[in-house]
Amino acid sequence: MYRILVINPGSTSTKIAVYEDEKCKLLEKVEHSLSDLEKHPNLMDQLNFRRENILMILKKHGFKVEDFDAIAARGGILPPLKSGTYIVDNRMIHYLKYDSPVSHVSNLAAIIGYELGQGKIPVYVTDPISVDEMVDEARFSGVPEIERKSFSHALNIKAVCRKVALELNADYEDLNFVVAHLGGGISVAAIRKGKIIDVNNANDEGPFSPERTGELPVGDVVRMCFSGKYTKQELKKKFVGKGGLVAYLGTNDLREALQLAKTDEKANVVVQAMAYQVGKEIGGMCAVLCGKVNAIVLTGGMAHSNEFVEMIKSYVYRFAPVFVVPGEFEMEALAFGALRVLRGYEQAKEWGVVDEQVS
């Protein structure tokens, strides 16, 4: 029997799980309030309090770090690489701390895992955010110096596609999907025959979300940048962390926004606008697949809200059957990735090896 600790920090929470082989023995989520997060505006400053939260939960349930055979961490923003499970080493940690092009909360997971493992317990990441399967046409931005990059909720997107394929009694790699992952950030992806051929970067593109602005009018962004009112870090935080629902309504919680929308017309329009933008992005990805879509899948935390789901469905129900798979299956996918390596079914890839990266 293999015991695996799973670590998955989100923009507003930290989730941990304990798996014994395929069985989940513990799953717990620590919510971080907006005020707590604002005390640590620099992402790497969150390492200590998130790590201490994990240790506190383990102690509460009678676990010690040395009880585990492996730690499975959510993959951060690395250079483009192939799908698979990777061993975490010093090179990966240095990159995530100092060289990652995006300050994304997923960068914390491997670092926390590595600190907990202290070189005695192997730490793995599976299907990091930067898994790249995009078609060439999707990479063009309109400016030669700027290339669109594949950053997505790849782990959960692929997991829910497999679940829907089972419902359709078909092979995942024979189907086409459009998946909207509705979390603190929103990824909408076109999946053709098992590969994510196009997806919006939830930090820079696509719909606005509870904490992020999504795509912005570039002229207005340029004017803000040169207005003298903001530092670079202030603008980055304004766009990712303090954008979306936070900027409009002062909350990053869809449940609060929906409650407010019952009595406040502005809040109602803001929530409707977020659903509208999700629907518009889904429509664009249907076009990427030439209209040949077997299913549209709504997943992530916000898919728990029937009210919000119905808003999105009203825009896209004519395109393809809509499946709702609320929540996230990242913990299971991370644990199973590590388990396949521990059992010898797969060999862990070594990050930084040239042939493992996407040229």
N, C-alpha and C positions, 0 to 999 in steps of 0.2 A: 504494500500500500504506500502510495506517495502522498505526502501532505504539502500543499502549495498555498502560499500567501499571495493574494492578488491585490494590487494597488492601482487605483484609478482616480486621480484627482480631476475634478471638473471645475469649471469656472466659478461655481457657487457652492461646491461641495467636495468632500473626499469620500470615496467608497472603498471599503476593503471587504475581502471575502476569504474564507478558508475552505479549500477543497481537499477532500480525501478521495483520490482518484477522480471519478466523474461526479461524485456527490458533493453538493454544497452544504457544508456544516455550519457556516456562519456567513451572513451577509449584513453589513451595517453601513449606514450612510450618515456622515456628519455634515449638516448644513452649516454654511458659513454666511453670516449676515453681511449685508452691504457695509455696515459700520466696521465689522471686523476686517473685511478685505481692504477697506480704505486706510486702515492703520498700516498696511503693508503694500504701498503702491508699486514697489519694485517686486516683480514676480519672485525672484530668488530669495527675497526676504520672507516668503511664505514657507520656506522649507522647514524651519524649526517647528512652527506651530502645527503644521500638517503632520510632520513625523511624530510629534508628541501625541497628537490625537490618535494616530494609529497604534502607538504603544499602549495608550490608555485603554483602547478598545480590546486589544489582545489580552492585557492584564485582567480586565473585567471578566473575560470569558475563559480565563485560565490557560492562555497560551503564552509561550515565550518564543522569541525569534529563533532560537536554536532548535525548536521543535519541527522546523520546516525543512523539506528536502529541496525546495526551490522557491524563488520569489518571481511572480509574473507581474510585470509592470506595463502600463499603457505606453505605447511608443510615442516619442516626441517628434518634433520637426527636425528631421535629419535630411541630408541630401536625397534626391530621388533614388529609390531602391526597389528591388523586387519583393514580391509578396513572400512571407515566410516568418520564421521565428529566429531571432538573433540573440546571441549572448551579449550581455552588457559588460563593457570593459572600460578602462581608463580613457581610451580615445573617445568613446561615445560620450562619457560623462563630461569631458572637457569641451566637446563640441556643443552639447546641450547647454552647458553653463555659459560659454563665452562666444560661440560662433554661430549658433542657430539664427537664421535670418528673421525669425518671428518669435516674439516673447509670448509663447503659448503655454497655458497651464499644463498641458500634457508633457512638457519638457521636465516637469518636476518628478514624474513617477519613477523613471529609471534612476534618477539621482537619489531619491529617498530609498528605493529598494537597495541600491548599491551601498548606501550608508548603513542600512540595517543589516545587510549580509556580511559586511566587513571582510569580504574576500573569502569567507568560509562557506557561504551558501550561494549557488549559482543564481544569477538574475537574468531573466529573459524578457524580451519584448516581441510581440507578434503583430504583424501587419500594421506598422506605424502609420501615422497620419500621412507621411510622405510617400507611401506606396504609389508608384506612378505607372498607370496603364493607359494614359490619355493618347488619343489619336493626334497626329500631327496638326490637323486643321484646328484643333481645340487650343493649341498653344499660342496662337497669334493674338496679340492685344490691339494691334493697330499702330504700335510704336516699336520699332525694331529693338530698341534698348530694353524693352520690358516684355518678358515672356510670361504667359499665364502658366502657373504651376499647379500640380496636383497635390492639394492638401485637403483632406476630407476625413469624415468619421468612417474610414474604410472598414474598420473592424466590425462595427455594428451594421453597417450597410450590407456587407457580405453575409453576415449572420442572418439578418432578417430575410434576405433574398432566398437563402437556403430553406428557411422555414416556410415561406410562401410557396416555393417550388414543391415542397412536400404536400402542401394542401392542393396544389394543382396536379399532383401525381406525375411530376415531370422532373427531368434533370435540370438542376440550376444552370448548367452550362449550355442548355439548349434554349434558354428563355431570354427575353428582353424585359428589363424593369426600369421604371423611374422611381427612385427612392428619395423621400424627403425626411432627413433626420432633423427633428425639431427639438433642439436643446438650447443651452445658453447661446450657442451659435447655430446657424441653420445651414446644412449642406443639402443640396439637391443634386442627385447624380443620375447619369444615364448609364445603365449596365447592359452591355451587349455580350451575350454568351459567356457570362461569368466575369467579364472585365469592366472596370469603371472607365469608360472611354471619354467621359467629360464630367466635370463637377465644378461647382463654384467654390472658391476659397471662402470659407465662412467668416474669415477676418476681413476680407477685402471686397468681396463681391456678393451678389445675390440679395436675398431679402434682408431687411433689418430684423433683429431678433431681440430677446430680452435685454441683452447687454451690448450689442454691436450694431453699427450703422448699416452694414452691408454696402452695396454699391452706392457711390455718391457722384453728383455732377462734378466733373473734374475741374471746370473753370472756377466754381465756388471753392473747391478745396485749395486750388492754387492761391486764390485771394486770401483765404484764411491763413495759409502758410506764410504769406508775406505781409500780413497785416501788422505784425509786431506785437500782437496781443498774446501769442502763445509760444511756449517753447516746443521743441520737437516732441519731448516726452509728454507734455500736456495734450498735444494734438493726438498722439498715438492712444493715450488713455481715453480721450474724448470719443474716438472712433471705435475702440475695442475695450470695453469695460464700463464706459459711461454713456454709450450710445443706445439706440433703440428704445425699449420701454423705459429704461432708467432715465434717459434724457427727456422723454415726453411726460412720463407719469411718476418718476421717482421710485420705481420698484422694478426689480428683476424677476418678479414672481407673476407668472401668467394668471394664477388663481386670484391674486389681489387685483390685477388689472381687470379681469372679467367681473369681479365683484363691484369694482369702481364703475365699470361701464354700465351697470344697471341704473345708475343715478346720474352719471356725468356724461354728457354728450361727447365731449372731447375724448375721454377715455374710450368710449364706444367706437369712435371713428379711428382712433389709433390702433385698436385691436383688429378692427375690420381691415385696416390698411396692411397690417402684418400678414393677415390671411390672404389678402389680395396679391401681395408680392410673392408669397409662397406659391400661389396658384399660377402666377405669371411665369415663375421660374420652372415649375413643372411642365407647363406648356412648351417652353423653349426646349427642354430636354426631350419631350416627345418628338419634336421636330428633328433633334439630333439623331433619333432612332428611326427617322423617316416615317413616323407614325405607326411603326410596327412594335407595339407595346403590349406585352402579355398582362402586365399588372402595374398599377401605381401603388406604392407602399408608403404609408405614413408611420413613422416610428419616432423614438426619442421620448423624453419626458413630457413634452407638451401634447403628445398624442394621447395621453391619459384624459385630456379634456374633450369630452364629446362635443361640447359647444364649439370649441375652436376647430376641431376636426370637421364638423359639419360646414363651417364657414369655408374651409379649403375645398371640401368636396363640391360645393356649389359651383366652383370654377372649373373643376377638372373631371367631373364624373362622366362626361361624354367621351373622354379620350380613351379610357380603358377601365376595367374593373379596379375598384379601390379597396385595398386591404389595409387594415389598421393593426399594427403590431406595436402596442404602446410599450414604453420603457426602453431599456437598453439590454443587450445581451453580450456586452463587452467583457464582463467578468468571466462568464462561461467560456467565451472564445479565448481569452487570455490564459485561463487555467488549462484549457484543452491543448493550446499551443505548447505550453511548457510540458504538459503530460506526454505529448507525442515524442518530445525530445527525451524525456526521462526514461520512457519505455523503449527507446531506440527505434521508433517507427520513422523518425526524421532526425537528421543531423542539424544541429543549430548552426545557422550561418554566422560568419564572423564579419561584423560591420567594418567597413573600410576596405575590404578586399575588392579590388577593382571590378572583377566580373560580377559582383553582387550589386553594383550600383548601375543605375540606368544612365546611359550616356546621352 
